[in-house]
Amino acid sequence: QLPGKKDLFIEPDLMSPLDRIASVSTLKQHDVDKLFRVEYKPIISTSDQLCFLIRPRIRTVKWICDVANADKAAGRLRRYKIIFTPQKFYACDAVLEEQGLFEDVTTDEWEFYLLPLDDDIISLELPEFFRDSFLAGDQRWMRTVSSSLHRLHSLYGPFSKVYGIGRFSKV
């Protein structure tokens, strides 16, 4: 959805899962010129298009806003696309709007949360789930968890045995 050459910035905790499903040649097919890690510092890129594959973290969205605002101040015109995985939160849009970039940055979601580790092992890739859900009492990840369970159900049929413990077990 971002035609032409582009540089892709990926959060470090997404690099390893992405390696399992996408090769360098796959990225080249999508016109990815260079691949960078998100490092929360000024970027050095000659591309006119920047794509960011990130988790929905406020800190990362603020960094992208800093990058875009620095380009504006320097008179550089670029296209920016943020792909949130596994979902986008309202708070991320609020940061873009607060920084005056809501119209300048396009956003999308990539529902990438079930990662096959082996033939019979699937991992739910949500590093913030425990902290957000059990320590902070935030239920924003429930949609992702229920979607992953629904996807497993649609692919493999009904679960033969279901056990639930705790306040979130009714998902």
Backbone as a ProteinNet text record, in pm:
[ID]
protein_1_A
[PRIMARY]
QLPGKKDLFIEPDLMSPLDRIASVSTLKQHDVDKLFRVEYKPIISTSDQLCFLIRPRIRTVKWICDVANADKAAGRLRRYKIIFTPQKFYACDAVLEEQGLFEDVTTDEWEFYLLPLDDDIISLELPEFFRDSFLAGDQRWMRTVSSSLHRLHSLYGPFSKVYGIGRFSKV
[TERTIARY]
79.9	0	84.1	215.3	306.7	397.9	348.9	425	556.3	655.2	785.2	883.8	1007.6	1114.8	1085.2	1117.5	1093.5	1194.1	1215.8	1295.1	1197.9	1229	1142.7	1212.3	1143	1191.8	1107.5	1175.3	1105.9	1152.9	1058.3	1095.6	1176.7	1276	1364.2	1292.1	1184.8	1117.1	1032.2	1021.1	951	1046.3	1176.5	1274.2	1276.4	1287.7	1296.9	1169.9	1049.7	929	916	954.4	943.7	1040.3	1156.2	1252.3	1192.5	1099.1	1038.8	944.4	889.7	788.8	827.2	927.4	964.2	1114.9	1156.3	1299.2	1335.7	1463.7	1510.4	1455	1448.4	1395.6	1247.7	1172.9	1032.4	1020.1	1105.5	1103.2	1141.5	1236.9	1277.8	1163.3	1079.9	964.4	865.3	865.4	776.6	848.4	956.4	1033.4	1094.9	1127	1197.8	1344.1	1392.8	1530.9	1625.9	1597.5	1682	1594.7	1652.2	1583.5	1660	1586.9	1648.2	1574.1	1644.5	1582.4	1535.4	1424.3	1380.3	1475.6	1543	1642.1	1619.6	1510.6	1473.9	1581.8	1639.6	1735.6	1709.3	1767.1	1744.7	1786.5	1710.4	1737.9	1820.4	1892.4	1966.9	1911.9	1830.6	1768	1756.2	1784.9	1772	1640.7	1562.7	1436.5	1330.9	1242.3	1131.1	1009	1019.9	910.7	965.7	902.9	943.8	823.9	847.9	744.7	792.1	701.9	735.7	646.3	706.4	633.2	658.1	554	573.6	459.5	486.7	382.3	311.8	187.3	116.8	165.7	286.6	347.7	356.5	314.7	314.2	455.5	553.4	691.8	737.3	703.8	745.4	673	544.5	467.8	522.2	558.5	617.6	751.1	830.1	957.5	933.2	834.5	801.5	756.5	680.7	639.2	760.1	857.5	980.4	1053.9	1059.6	1124.5	1052.4	919.5	840.6	849.5	843.9	853	992.2	1096.7	1232.3	1244.4	1181.5	1181.6	1106.5	993.2	916.3	999.7	1067.3	1148.7	1264	1314.4	1424.7	1374.7	1243	1186.3	1186.8	1199.7	1203.2	1063	1020.9	890.2	905.4	838.9	839.7	698.8	678.4	554.5	585.6	493.6	512.3	395.2	427.2	322.9	361.9	267.2	286.9	196.4	256.7	180.3	189.2	75.5	69.5	41	113	86.5	78.8	-15.1	-122.3	-245.7	-251.2	-364.4	-322.4	-404.4	-379.2	-471.1	-417.1	-496.3	-529.9	-642.2	-684.8	-577.1	-506.9	-402.9	-295.2	-265.9	-165.3	-214.9	-341.5	-400.2	-403.1	-430	-434.8	-298.7	-190.8	-55.9	-28.9	-65.9	-46.9	-124.7	-247	-329.1	-271	-226.8	-167.7	-42.9	32.7	155.2	128.8	3.4	-31.6	5.1	14.1	56.7	-49.3	-167.5	-271.6	-301.4	-296.8	-324.4	-202	-82.4	41.5	91.2	43.8	91.2	-25.1	-6	-108.7	-80.4	-186.6	-170.8	-248.5	-205.6	-270.1	-246.2	-316.4	-297	-255.8	-168.8	-133.2	-157.2	-256.8	-293.4	-193.4	-75.5	33.1	53.2	-8.3	5.8	26.3	-19.1	4.8	124.9	230.9	355.6	385.8	392.2	426.5	574.1	599.9	737	784.6	689.7	719.2	589.7	590.5	470.3	351.8	378.4	269.8	278.4	353.8	366.9	339.6	244.5	211.2	228.7	292.4	315	228.4	168.7	94	192.1	232.6	338.3	283.4	266.5	219.9	304.2	421	508.9	450.7	360.5	304.1	181.7	131.9	5.3	3.5	101.4	100.3	103.5	197	210.3	83.1	34.3	-83.1	-208.6	-228.9	-352.8	-354.4	-250.3	-252.8	-195.9	-100.9	-43	-112.6	-145.8	-208.9	-360.8	-415.6	-561	-618	-535.8	-576.6	-622.2	-741.4	-797	-788.7	-705.3	-701.5	-653.3	-583.3	-533.5	-636.5	-750.8	-850.7	-901.7	-915.6	-960.6	-861.9	-732.6	-630.5	-632.6	-642.7	-646	-769.6	-885.5	-1007.7	-1003.4	-945.4	-931.5	-841.4	-734.6	-644.3	-712.7	-788.9	-864.3	-968.9	-1033.7	-1133.1	-1067.2	-950.5	-879.4	-839.4	-788.7	-755.1	-878.7	-989.6	-1114.6	-1159.1	-1148.6	-1192.7	-1100.3	-972.2	-878.1	-883.7	-896.4	-882.2	-1007.9	-1114.9	-1237.9	-1246.5	-1354.9	-1376.2	-1267.2	-1240.1	-1142.8	-1206.5	-1131	-1188.4	-1199.5	-1102.8	-1106.5	-1066.9	-1141.2	-1113.1	-1105.6	-996.8	-978.3	-954.4	-1012.3	-992.3	-967.9	-869.1	-838.6	-820.6	-879.8	-860.4	-967.9	-958.1	-1063.5	-1072.8	-968.5	-972.3	-1003.9	-1036.6	-1056.2	-1184.6	-1273.3	-1399.2	-1386.1	-1266.8	-1246	-1288.1
-120.1	0	126.5	110.5	223.1	194.1	224.6	185.8	263	198.2	260.5	223.2	265.8	236.2	300.5	226.1	276.8	215.1	281.7	225.8	176.8	61	-0.4	0.3	51.8	55.8	-40.9	-134.3	-237.2	-234	-247.8	-255	-382.5	-373.6	-488.9	-618	-609.6	-733.2	-795.2	-727	-783.2	-843.6	-816.6	-865.7	-1018.5	-1082.3	-1228.1	-1295.3	-1254.6	-1315.4	-1292.1	-1174.8	-1144.9	-1230.4	-1261.7	-1348.7	-1486.2	-1530.8	-1663	-1668	-1552.9	-1555.6	-1475.8	-1389.8	-1307.3	-1307.3	-1326.5	-1324	-1187.9	-1165.8	-1041.1	-1027.2	-1137.4	-1130.6	-1092.9	-1137.7	-1099.2	-949.1	-895.1	-750.4	-673.8	-725.4	-660.1	-658.9	-765.2	-770.4	-657.8	-613	-503.9	-369.5	-363.5	-239.9	-182.7	-268.1	-222	-207.1	-84	-56.4	-90.9	-36.9	-61.7	-96.3	-178	-221.7	-168.8	-103.8	-46	-93.2	-90.8	-112	21.8	21.4	140.8	158.9	274	298.2	428	496.4	618.2	726	742.5	849.8	904.5	1018.6	1071.2	969.2	965.4	866.4	926.5	838.6	877.6	793.4	853.7	783.7	879.3	829.2	910.9	884.6	792.1	754.6	863.2	873.5	967.8	905.4	776.1	707.2	625.4	641.7	567.2	487.3	360.1	271.5	219.1	216.6	174.1	56.6	-56.1	-172.2	-176.5	-142.6	-123.3	-184.1	-202.2	-233.7	-102.5	-107.6	17.3	78.1	132.5	192.4	343.5	416.8	563.3	616.2	559.4	605.6	598.8	490.7	474.2	572.2	593.1	688.9	829.8	864.7	997	1011.5	905	909.7	931.5	863	881.1	1025.1	1080.6	1221	1313.6	1283.6	1363.2	1357	1237.4	1219.9	1302.5	1291.7	1364.4	1515.3	1560.8	1704.6	1759	1679	1721.6	1734.5	1642.4	1652.5	1777.2	1805.7	1926.5	2052	2056.9	2173.6	2191.7	2080.5	2086.8	2106.7	2113.3	2132.8	2007	1891.9	1764.4	1704.6	1669.7	1608.7	1457.2	1385.7	1239.6	1188.6	1064.7	995.1	899.7	893	809.6	713.7	590.1	490.7	414.5	401.3	323.7	201.4	84.7	-39.2	-88.6	-86.9	-131.9	-281.8	-352.9	-495.1	-530.8	-604	-668.4	-580.3	-466.1	-376.2	-233.4	-139.4	1.9	45.8	126.8	178.8	325.3	367.8	506.1	602.8	564.3	651.4	685.2	593.1	618.8	725.9	716.7	820.7	954.7	951.5	1074.8	1143.3	1066.6	1124.8	1188.4	1120.7	1176.7	1306.7	1308.1	1429.2	1541.1	1508.1	1605.9	1670.5	1593	1642.6	1708.9	1714.1	1777	1693.9	1562.1	1474.7	1373.1	1384.5	1286.7	1275.9	1386.9	1388	1351.4	1365	1341.7	1198.3	1121.5	985.1	889.2	791.1	689.8	574.1	512.9	403.2	280.8	168	41.9	-55.3	-166.4	-272	-399.7	-475.8	-608.4	-703.6	-789.4	-881.7	-996.8	-965	-1061.5	-1093.3	-1201.4	-1235.4	-1383.5	-1470	-1612.8	-1651.7	-1689.8	-1721.3	-1870.6	-1941.6	-2084.2	-2101.9	-2168.8	-2196	-2332.2	-2424.7	-2559.4	-2614.4	-2739	-2798.5	-2799.3	-2812.6	-2824	-2722.4	-2614.3	-2510.7	-2373.8	-2302.9	-2167.4	-2073.9	-1960.4	-1863.2	-1739.2	-1690	-1565.2	-1453.4	-1376.3	-1276.2	-1143.5	-1134.5	-1011.6	-986.2	-925.7	-908	-821.6	-730.1	-641.8	-699.2	-812.5	-864.6	-882.8	-951.4	-978.8	-849.6	-760.9	-636.3	-552.4	-533.8	-449.5	-509.3	-638.2	-700.9	-728.8	-790.3	-835.3	-734.7	-656.3	-559.7	-424	-379.5	-248.6	-256.2	-376.3	-390.9	-341.2	-325.3	-275.6	-392.8	-384.3	-494.8	-474.7	-383.9	-353.4	-469.9	-565.8	-679.2	-790.9	-779	-885.4	-910.3	-805.2	-822.8	-909.3	-886	-963.3	-1108.6	-1131.4	-1267.9	-1341.1	-1276.9	-1343.2	-1365.9	-1274.8	-1295.1	-1413	-1429	-1541	-1673.7	-1676.8	-1797.9	-1828.8	-1725.5	-1744.1	-1797.5	-1745.5	-1793.5	-1940.3	-1976.3	-2116.6	-2206	-2159.8	-2235.4	-2252.3	-2147.2	-2156.9	-2245.2	-2251.1	-2333.9	-2481.1	-2508.4	-2644.7	-2702.9	-2626.3	-2676.6	-2646.7	-2694.6	-2665.2	-2725.7	-2658	-2707.8	-2823.8	-2931.8	-3049	-3027.8	-2959	-2931.4	-2785.6	-2719.4	-2579.7	-2564.2	-2507.4	-2479.9	-2330.1	-2271.8	-2129.5	-2099.7	-2017.2	-1975.1	-1823.3	-1754.4	-1610.5	-1528.3	-1399.1	-1307.4	-1291.6	-1324.1	-1311.2	-1443.6	-1546.1	-1677.5	-1689.7	-1592.3	-1598.8	-1549.6	-1512.1	-1469.2	-1577.9
0	0	0	-5.5	-14.7	-133.9	-256.3	-375.3	-388	-446.4	-466.7	-358.4	-376.7	-281.1	-146.9	-42.2	92.9	188.9	299.3	408.8	514.9	571.6	670.8	806	905.9	1043.2	1125.9	1194.2	1270.3	1414.6	1506.7	1647.8	1672.3	1760.7	1784.6	1822.9	1904	1944.4	1833.6	1719.1	1603.8	1501.1	1515.8	1418.1	1413.1	1526.7	1529.5	1477.7	1523	1466.3	1315.8	1269.6	1126.9	1045.3	1101.4	1032.8	1003.9	1087.6	1069.3	949.4	909	803.1	678.9	686.7	571.8	552.7	430.4	398.7	340.7	322.6	262.5	121	47.8	-89.2	-90.7	11	21.6	42.9	128.5	152.5	26.3	-49.4	-175.2	-275.2	-275	-364.4	-333.9	-210	-169.7	-173.1	-248.7	-269.7	-142.6	-45.3	73.3	36.2	41.7	4.4	118.6	236.8	353.7	472.9	560.1	680	801.3	893.3	1012.4	1136.4	1249.2	1379	1433.7	1502.9	1574.8	1692.1	1695.6	1800.4	1877.2	1852.9	1926.3	1918.9	1803	1779.7	1639.5	1604	1469.1	1363.2	1255.2	1151.7	1039.1	971.4	852.2	738.2	655.8	544.7	427.6	309	188.5	116.7	168	104.1	123.8	26.5	36.3	102.1	134	199.7	316.5	430.9	549.8	600.4	625.9	677.3	812.2	908.9	1044.2	1083.2	1117.3	1168.2	1318.4	1395.8	1539.8	1620.5	1747.5	1844.5	1878.2	1925.5	1957.7	2088.5	2085.6	2204.2	2185	2286.1	2281.4	2256.5	2323.5	2309	2162.6	2094.2	1955.4	1864.1	1888.4	1806.8	1826.3	1948.4	1973.3	1900.6	1896.1	1823.1	1674	1617.8	1476	1451.1	1542.8	1531.5	1533.7	1619.7	1623.3	1489.8	1429.7	1299.2	1193.2	1188.3	1088.8	1109.4	1233.8	1260.3	1228.6	1251.3	1215.5	1063.1	989.6	842.9	796.3	859.9	824.9	848.3	962.8	997.1	898.9	845.1	748.8	606.3	587.1	454	368.4	430.8	358.1	351.1	230.4	210.9	200.1	287.3	285.1	309.1	270.7	304.1	419.7	515	633.4	646.6	676.7	702.9	828.4	919.1	1040.3	1032.5	1050.2	1057	1200.9	1268.3	1406.4	1409.1	1492.7	1507.4	1654.9	1700.5	1626.9	1608	1674.6	1657.9	1689	1646.2	1672.9	1786.4	1875.2	1985.8	1959.8	2015.9	2002.9	2052.2	2157	2214.2	2111.2	2021.3	1916.3	1819.5	1779	1693.7	1766	1895.2	1974.2	1975.7	1985	1982.9	1847	1739.3	1605	1588.5	1638.9	1630.2	1716	1835.2	1926.7	1866.4	1791.1	1727.8	1591.8	1548.8	1421.7	1300.2	1317.3	1207.2	1165.4	1218.3	1190.5	1041.2	971.1	826.7	743.7	800	725.1	730.7	827.8	848	825.5	737.6	719.1	813.8	862.2	957.9	909.6	958.1	924.6	1039.2	1036	1134.8	1063.9	1127.4	1078.9	1194.2	1180.6	1287.4	1293.4	1339.3	1350.2	1496.8	1541.7	1682.3	1705.9	1618.3	1634.2	1549.6	1615.1	1546.4	1559	1445.1	1453.4	1488.5	1598.9	1640.9	1591.6	1574.2	1526.4	1467.1	1425.9	1366.5	1461.9	1590.5	1686.7	1800.9	1779.2	1882.1	1819.8	1879.9	1834.6	1953.5	1929	2035.5	2012.1	2117.4	2112	2146.1	2047.3	2062.4	2114	2243.5	2308.6	2433	2417.8	2533.3	2644.7	2612.4	2714.4	2783.4	2737.3	2786.7	2938.3	2992.5	3135.9	3216.4	3183.7	3259.1	3249.2	3125.7	3106.2	3169.7	3150.7	3196.6	3346.2	3396.9	3535	3634	3592.7	3685.8	3678.8	3556.1	3540	3530.1	3511.9	3501.5	3370.4	3269.4	3138.6	3052.3	2995.8	2918.8	2767.7	2722	2578.9	2492.7	2549.7	2471	2457.7	2524.8	2521.1	2379.4	2299.2	2160.4	2082.8	2102.7	2033.5	2078.2	2207.9	2259.9	2208.2	2214.5	2167.8	2016.7	1941.1	1796.2	1764.7	1842.1	1817.6	1851.7	1959.7	1993.4	1886.8	1837.2	1731	1604	1571.5	1452.7	1468.2	1584.6	1608.5	1597.3	1651.7	1643.9	1499.5	1419.1	1279.5	1195.6	1231.5	1156.1	1196	1326.5	1375.5	1438.8	1443.7	1501.8	1649.8	1711	1853.2	1941.4	2051.1	2147.5	2224.2	2240.4	2307.9	2458.8	2517.1	2660.8	2682.7	2769	2798.9	2950.1	2997.4	3139.7	3155.8	3256.3	3279	3425.5	3450.9	3586.4	3584.4	3679.6	3690.8	3625.4	3643.7	3599.5	3448.4	3374	3228.9	3159.6	3233.6	3175.7	3093.8	3101.2	3027.2	2884.3	2842.7	2703.9	2608.3
[MASK]
+++++++++++++++++++++++++++++++++++++++++++++++++++++++++++++++++++++++++++++++++++++++++++++++++++++++++++++++++++++++++++++++++++++++++++++++++++++++++++++++++++++++++++

